[in-house]
Amino acid sequence: MPSLKDKLAAEEVASKLKAKPKVVKNKKVGKLGKVSKKKK
């Protein structure tokens, strides 16, 4: 799923630029959990 990886990378970059490192870390955890659930 290259498109999914691309979307995640783009969102990560946007989050890093728009949000602070602490917020990004929090968002990363939530996003990772959501991705894991979707993959399952």
PDB file of N, CA, C, O and CB in Angstrom:
ATOM      1  N   MET A   1       0.838  -1.215   0.000  1.00  0.00           N
ATOM      2  CA  MET A   1       0.000   0.000   0.000  1.00  0.00           C
ATOM      3  C   MET A   1       0.867   1.258   0.000  1.00  0.00           C
ATOM      4  O   MET A   1       1.034   1.902   1.036  1.00  0.00           O
ATOM      5  CB  MET A   1      -0.945   0.010   1.229  1.00  0.00           C
ATOM      6  N   PRO A   2       1.407   1.598  -1.140  1.00  0.00           N
ATOM      7  CA  PRO A   2       2.282   2.783  -1.209  1.00  0.00           C
ATOM      8  C   PRO A   2       1.508   4.072  -0.931  1.00  0.00           C
ATOM      9  O   PRO A   2       2.035   4.995  -0.310  1.00  0.00           O
ATOM     10  CB  PRO A   2       2.953   2.869  -2.590  1.00  0.00           C
ATOM     11  N   SER A   3       0.269   4.130  -1.387  1.00  0.00           N
ATOM     12  CA  SER A   3      -0.528   5.359  -1.197  1.00  0.00           C
ATOM     13  C   SER A   3      -0.725   5.597   0.304  1.00  0.00           C
ATOM     14  O   SER A   3      -0.642   6.738   0.759  1.00  0.00           O
ATOM     15  CB  SER A   3      -1.923   5.252  -1.931  1.00  0.00           C
ATOM     16  N   LEU A   4      -0.980   4.555   1.065  1.00  0.00           N
ATOM     17  CA  LEU A   4      -1.198   4.718   2.512  1.00  0.00           C
ATOM     18  C   LEU A   4       0.080   5.240   3.162  1.00  0.00           C
ATOM     19  O   LEU A   4       0.039   6.145   3.996  1.00  0.00           O
ATOM     20  CB  LEU A   4      -1.633   3.367   3.170  1.00  0.00           C
ATOM     21  N   LYS A   5       1.211   4.663   2.772  1.00  0.00           N
ATOM     22  CA  LYS A   5       2.497   5.108   3.353  1.00  0.00           C
ATOM     23  C   LYS A   5       2.745   6.569   2.982  1.00  0.00           C
ATOM     24  O   LYS A   5       3.189   7.368   3.807  1.00  0.00           O
ATOM     25  CB  LYS A   5       3.684   4.210   2.853  1.00  0.00           C
ATOM     26  N   ASP A   6       2.458   6.893   1.759  1.00  0.00           N
ATOM     27  CA  ASP A   6       2.665   8.277   1.302  1.00  0.00           C
ATOM     28  C   ASP A   6       1.790   9.232   2.102  1.00  0.00           C
ATOM     29  O   ASP A   6       2.236  10.299   2.523  1.00  0.00           O
ATOM     30  CB  ASP A   6       2.356   8.411  -0.213  1.00  0.00           C
ATOM     31  N   LYS A   7       0.550   8.837   2.305  1.00  0.00           N
ATOM     32  CA  LYS A   7      -0.387   9.690   3.052  1.00  0.00           C
ATOM     33  C   LYS A   7       0.127   9.877   4.487  1.00  0.00           C
ATOM     34  O   LYS A   7       0.100  10.985   5.023  1.00  0.00           O
ATOM     35  CB  LYS A   7      -1.828   9.067   3.056  1.00  0.00           C
ATOM     36  N   LEU A   8       0.581   8.811   5.086  1.00  0.00           N
ATOM     37  CA  LEU A   8       1.083   8.894   6.471  1.00  0.00           C
ATOM     38  C   LEU A   8       2.292   9.817   6.518  1.00  0.00           C
ATOM     39  O   LEU A   8       2.394  10.666   7.403  1.00  0.00           O
ATOM     40  CB  LEU A   8       1.458   7.481   7.020  1.00  0.00           C
ATOM     41  N   ALA A   9       3.192   9.655   5.582  1.00  0.00           N
ATOM     42  CA  ALA A   9       4.401  10.497   5.569  1.00  0.00           C
ATOM     43  C   ALA A   9       4.011  11.963   5.410  1.00  0.00           C
ATOM     44  O   ALA A   9       4.524  12.829   6.118  1.00  0.00           O
ATOM     45  CB  ALA A   9       5.365  10.066   4.424  1.00  0.00           C
ATOM     46  N   ALA A  10       3.114  12.232   4.488  1.00  0.00           N
ATOM     47  CA  ALA A  10       2.689  13.625   4.256  1.00  0.00           C
ATOM     48  C   ALA A  10       2.025  14.178   5.513  1.00  0.00           C
ATOM     49  O   ALA A  10       2.272  15.322   5.894  1.00  0.00           O
ATOM     50  CB  ALA A  10       1.713  13.717   3.043  1.00  0.00           C
ATOM     51  N   GLU A  11       1.197  13.382   6.147  1.00  0.00           N
ATOM     52  CA  GLU A  11       0.504  13.853   7.348  1.00  0.00           C
ATOM     53  C   GLU A  11       1.507  14.077   8.483  1.00  0.00           C
ATOM     54  O   GLU A  11       1.385  15.027   9.256  1.00  0.00           O
ATOM     55  CB  GLU A  11      -0.586  12.838   7.782  1.00  0.00           C
ATOM     56  N   GLU A  12       2.488  13.197   8.568  1.00  0.00           N
ATOM     57  CA  GLU A  12       3.505  13.347   9.628  1.00  0.00           C
ATOM     58  C   GLU A  12       4.257  14.666   9.438  1.00  0.00           C
ATOM     59  O   GLU A  12       4.470  15.410  10.395  1.00  0.00           O
ATOM     60  CB  GLU A  12       4.509  12.143   9.617  1.00  0.00           C
ATOM     61  N   VAL A  13       4.649  14.943   8.218  1.00  0.00           N
ATOM     62  CA  VAL A  13       5.383  16.184   7.938  1.00  0.00           C
ATOM     63  C   VAL A  13       4.505  17.389   8.281  1.00  0.00           C
ATOM     64  O   VAL A  13       4.965  18.344   8.907  1.00  0.00           O
ATOM     65  CB  VAL A  13       5.830  16.240   6.443  1.00  0.00           C
ATOM     66  N   ALA A  14       3.251  17.333   7.867  1.00  0.00           N
ATOM     67  CA  ALA A  14       2.333  18.458   8.141  1.00  0.00           C
ATOM     68  C   ALA A  14       2.152  18.611   9.650  1.00  0.00           C
ATOM     69  O   ALA A  14       2.148  19.727  10.169  1.00  0.00           O
ATOM     70  CB  ALA A  14       0.946  18.236   7.444  1.00  0.00           C
ATOM     71  N   SER A  15       2.005  17.509  10.337  1.00  0.00           N
ATOM     72  CA  SER A  15       1.811  17.571  11.791  1.00  0.00           C
ATOM     73  C   SER A  15       3.057  18.170  12.448  1.00  0.00           C
ATOM     74  O   SER A  15       2.956  19.004  13.347  1.00  0.00           O
ATOM     75  CB  SER A  15       1.512  16.153  12.374  1.00  0.00           C
ATOM     76  N   LYS A  16       4.216  17.737  11.991  1.00  0.00           N
ATOM     77  CA  LYS A  16       5.472  18.235  12.587  1.00  0.00           C
ATOM     78  C   LYS A  16       5.595  19.742  12.364  1.00  0.00           C
ATOM     79  O   LYS A  16       6.050  20.479  13.240  1.00  0.00           O
ATOM     80  CB  LYS A  16       6.707  17.498  11.977  1.00  0.00           C
ATOM     81  N   LEU A  17       5.185  20.180  11.187  1.00  0.00           N
ATOM     82  CA  LEU A  17       5.320  21.607  10.876  1.00  0.00           C
ATOM     83  C   LEU A  17       4.223  22.414  11.568  1.00  0.00           C
ATOM     84  O   LEU A  17       4.460  23.528  12.035  1.00  0.00           O
ATOM     85  CB  LEU A  17       5.267  21.837   9.349  1.00  0.00           C
ATOM     86  N   LYS A  18       3.034  21.846  11.628  1.00  0.00           N
ATOM     87  CA  LYS A  18       1.895  22.587  12.201  1.00  0.00           C
ATOM     88  C   LYS A  18       1.864  22.455  13.726  1.00  0.00           C
ATOM     89  O   LYS A  18       1.520  23.406  14.428  1.00  0.00           O
ATOM     90  CB  LYS A  18       0.563  22.078  11.601  1.00  0.00           C
ATOM     91  N   ALA A  19       2.218  21.291  14.227  1.00  0.00           N
ATOM     92  CA  ALA A  19       2.129  21.064  15.680  1.00  0.00           C
ATOM     93  C   ALA A  19       3.520  21.024  16.311  1.00  0.00           C
ATOM     94  O   ALA A  19       4.534  20.915  15.621  1.00  0.00           O
ATOM     95  CB  ALA A  19       1.375  19.747  15.977  1.00  0.00           C
ATOM     96  N   LYS A  20       3.539  21.114  17.632  1.00  0.00           N
ATOM     97  CA  LYS A  20       4.837  21.054  18.347  1.00  0.00           C
ATOM     98  C   LYS A  20       5.272  19.593  18.506  1.00  0.00           C
ATOM     99  O   LYS A  20       4.454  18.685  18.360  1.00  0.00           O
ATOM    100  CB  LYS A  20       4.737  21.748  19.757  1.00  0.00           C
ATOM    101  N   PRO A  21       6.537  19.368  18.799  1.00  0.00           N
ATOM    102  CA  PRO A  21       7.050  17.986  18.936  1.00  0.00           C
ATOM    103  C   PRO A  21       6.214  17.170  19.919  1.00  0.00           C
ATOM    104  O   PRO A  21       5.919  16.002  19.665  1.00  0.00           O
ATOM    105  CB  PRO A  21       8.519  18.002  19.400  1.00  0.00           C
ATOM    106  N   LYS A  22       5.835  17.780  21.033  1.00  0.00           N
ATOM    107  CA  LYS A  22       5.039  17.027  22.028  1.00  0.00           C
ATOM    108  C   LYS A  22       3.691  16.632  21.422  1.00  0.00           C
ATOM    109  O   LYS A  22       3.247  15.494  21.575  1.00  0.00           O
ATOM    110  CB  LYS A  22       4.821  17.874  23.329  1.00  0.00           C
ATOM    111  N   VAL A  23       3.058  17.557  20.750  1.00  0.00           N
ATOM    112  CA  VAL A  23       1.748  17.254  20.136  1.00  0.00           C
ATOM    113  C   VAL A  23       1.919  16.189  19.057  1.00  0.00           C
ATOM    114  O   VAL A  23       1.095  15.284  18.928  1.00  0.00           O
ATOM    115  CB  VAL A  23       1.102  18.543  19.525  1.00  0.00           C
ATOM    116  N   VAL A  24       2.995  16.306  18.290  1.00  0.00           N
ATOM    117  CA  VAL A  24       3.233  15.333  17.211  1.00  0.00           C
ATOM    118  C   VAL A  24       3.361  13.932  17.812  1.00  0.00           C
ATOM    119  O   VAL A  24       2.824  12.962  17.279  1.00  0.00           O
ATOM    120  CB  VAL A  24       4.521  15.702  16.395  1.00  0.00           C
ATOM    121  N   LYS A  25       4.075  13.849  18.922  1.00  0.00           N
ATOM    122  CA  LYS A  25       4.255  12.530  19.554  1.00  0.00           C
ATOM    123  C   LYS A  25       2.882  11.971  19.948  1.00  0.00           C
ATOM    124  O   LYS A  25       2.603  10.791  19.735  1.00  0.00           O
ATOM    125  CB  LYS A  25       5.196  12.630  20.814  1.00  0.00           C
ATOM    126  N   ASN A  26       2.050  12.806  20.511  1.00  0.00           N
ATOM    127  CA  ASN A  26       0.719  12.351  20.933  1.00  0.00           C
ATOM    128  C   ASN A  26      -0.090  11.923  19.715  1.00  0.00           C
ATOM    129  O   ASN A  26      -0.751  10.885  19.733  1.00  0.00           O
ATOM    130  CB  ASN A  26      -0.028  13.468  21.715  1.00  0.00           C
ATOM    131  N   LYS A  27      -0.035  12.723  18.663  1.00  0.00           N
ATOM    132  CA  LYS A  27      -0.804  12.401  17.449  1.00  0.00           C
ATOM    133  C   LYS A  27      -0.250  11.124  16.813  1.00  0.00           C
ATOM    134  O   LYS A  27      -1.001  10.309  16.276  1.00  0.00           O
ATOM    135  CB  LYS A  27      -0.757  13.586  16.426  1.00  0.00           C
ATOM    136  N   LYS A  28       1.061  10.964  16.880  1.00  0.00           N
ATOM    137  CA  LYS A  28       1.676   9.777  16.265  1.00  0.00           C
ATOM    138  C   LYS A  28       1.099   8.516  16.925  1.00  0.00           C
ATOM    139  O   LYS A  28       0.770   7.550  16.237  1.00  0.00           O
ATOM    140  CB  LYS A  28       3.245   9.815  16.410  1.00  0.00           C
ATOM    141  N   VAL A  29       0.984   8.528  18.216  1.00  0.00           N
ATOM    142  CA  VAL A  29       0.468   7.334  18.925  1.00  0.00           C
ATOM    143  C   VAL A  29      -0.953   7.038  18.459  1.00  0.00           C
ATOM    144  O   VAL A  29      -1.280   5.897  18.132  1.00  0.00           O
ATOM    145  CB  VAL A  29       0.497   7.544  20.479  1.00  0.00           C
ATOM    146  N   GLY A  30      -1.793   8.065  18.429  1.00  0.00           N
ATOM    147  CA  GLY A  30      -3.180   7.850  18.008  1.00  0.00           C
ATOM    148  C   GLY A  30      -3.229   7.352  16.572  1.00  0.00           C
ATOM    149  O   GLY A  30      -3.959   6.414  16.252  1.00  0.00           O
ATOM    150  N   LYS A  31      -2.445   7.989  15.712  1.00  0.00           N
ATOM    151  CA  LYS A  31      -2.471   7.594  14.300  1.00  0.00           C
ATOM    152  C   LYS A  31      -1.964   6.154  14.161  1.00  0.00           C
ATOM    153  O   LYS A  31      -2.528   5.363  13.405  1.00  0.00           O
ATOM    154  CB  LYS A  31      -1.606   8.567  13.435  1.00  0.00           C
ATOM    155  N   LEU A  32      -0.920   5.828  14.880  1.00  0.00           N
ATOM    156  CA  LEU A  32      -0.364   4.475  14.773  1.00  0.00           C
ATOM    157  C   LEU A  32      -1.434   3.460  15.182  1.00  0.00           C
ATOM    158  O   LEU A  32      -1.608   2.438  14.519  1.00  0.00           O
ATOM    159  CB  LEU A  32       0.915   4.321  15.665  1.00  0.00           C
ATOM    160  N   GLY A  33      -2.142   3.741  16.264  1.00  0.00           N
ATOM    161  CA  GLY A  33      -3.184   2.816  16.726  1.00  0.00           C
ATOM    162  C   GLY A  33      -4.265   2.671  15.671  1.00  0.00           C
ATOM    163  O   GLY A  33      -4.746   1.569  15.406  1.00  0.00           O
ATOM    164  N   LYS A  34      -4.643   3.797  15.068  1.00  0.00           N
ATOM    165  CA  LYS A  34      -5.704   3.747  14.046  1.00  0.00           C
ATOM    166  C   LYS A  34      -5.212   2.944  12.845  1.00  0.00           C
ATOM    167  O   LYS A  34      -5.958   2.132  12.298  1.00  0.00           O
ATOM    168  CB  LYS A  34      -6.129   5.187  13.605  1.00  0.00           C
ATOM    169  N   VAL A  35      -3.984   3.160  12.438  1.00  0.00           N
ATOM    170  CA  VAL A  35      -3.440   2.449  11.273  1.00  0.00           C
ATOM    171  C   VAL A  35      -3.393   0.950  11.569  1.00  0.00           C
ATOM    172  O   VAL A  35      -3.738   0.129  10.720  1.00  0.00           O
ATOM    173  CB  VAL A  35      -2.016   2.981  10.907  1.00  0.00           C
ATOM    174  N   SER A  36      -2.962   0.605  12.786  1.00  0.00           N
ATOM    175  CA  SER A  36      -2.866  -0.805  13.153  1.00  0.00           C
ATOM    176  C   SER A  36      -4.256  -1.444  13.072  1.00  0.00           C
ATOM    177  O   SER A  36      -4.413  -2.559  12.573  1.00  0.00           O
ATOM    178  CB  SER A  36      -2.263  -0.967  14.583  1.00  0.00           C
ATOM    179  N   LYS A  37      -5.233  -0.735  13.560  1.00  0.00           N
ATOM    180  CA  LYS A  37      -6.598  -1.289  13.548  1.00  0.00           C
ATOM    181  C   LYS A  37      -7.079  -1.445  12.105  1.00  0.00           C
ATOM    182  O   LYS A  37      -7.715  -2.440  11.758  1.00  0.00           O
ATOM    183  CB  LYS A  37      -7.578  -0.375  14.354  1.00  0.00           C
ATOM    184  N   LYS A  38      -6.775  -0.466  11.280  1.00  0.00           N
ATOM    185  CA  LYS A  38      -7.221  -0.534   9.881  1.00  0.00           C
ATOM    186  C   LYS A  38      -6.500  -1.675   9.165  1.00  0.00           C
ATOM    187  O   LYS A  38      -7.102  -2.385   8.360  1.00  0.00           O
ATOM    188  CB  LYS A  38      -6.962   0.819   9.147  1.00  0.00           C
ATOM    189  N   LYS A  39      -5.224  -1.849   9.456  1.00  0.00           N
ATOM    190  CA  LYS A  39      -4.459  -2.925   8.803  1.00  0.00           C
ATOM    191  C   LYS A  39      -5.037  -4.278   9.229  1.00  0.00           C
ATOM    192  O   LYS A  39      -5.127  -5.201   8.420  1.00  0.00           O
ATOM    193  CB  LYS A  39      -2.930  -2.835   9.168  1.00  0.00           C
ATOM    194  N   LYS A  40      -5.423  -4.389  10.487  1.00  0.00           N
ATOM    195  CA  LYS A  40      -5.980  -5.657  10.984  1.00  0.00           C
ATOM    196  C   LYS A  40      -7.365  -5.818  10.389  1.00  0.00           C
ATOM    197  O   LYS A  40      -8.041  -6.811  10.659  1.00  0.00           O
ATOM    198  CB  LYS A  40      -6.033  -5.696  12.560  1.00  0.00           C
TER     199      LYS A  40
END
